[in-house]
Amino acid sequence: MRPDAPLVYLSVGSSDILIGVSKRLVDIDDALLHDAAEILGASTMKETVNRALGEVVAAARRRRHADRLARMEGLDLDKPKVMSRAWR
């Protein structure tokens, strides 16, 4: 969620009202929603959408780290001296 997104649910005392969640009205392809729910093992629309969004973010992070590793960016794994001590 964007840090500047409006908060719809506010905390009131000690109740369990959601923070950092906003309601959205969106058109969702029913077949895609159904397939995503099955793949993710989600039982509700809300769970499906939140888990799917989480998976997209996680995949982008994995891709970014894999790209960084492929470029050896900020890493010393291509230095023989470092690697010779790696498996001791």
Secondary structure, 3 states (H helix, E strand, C coil): CCCCCCCCCCCCCCCCCCCCCCCCCCCCCHHHHHHHHHHHCCCCHHHHHHHHHHHHHHHHHHHHHHHHHHHCCCCCCCCHHHHHCCCC
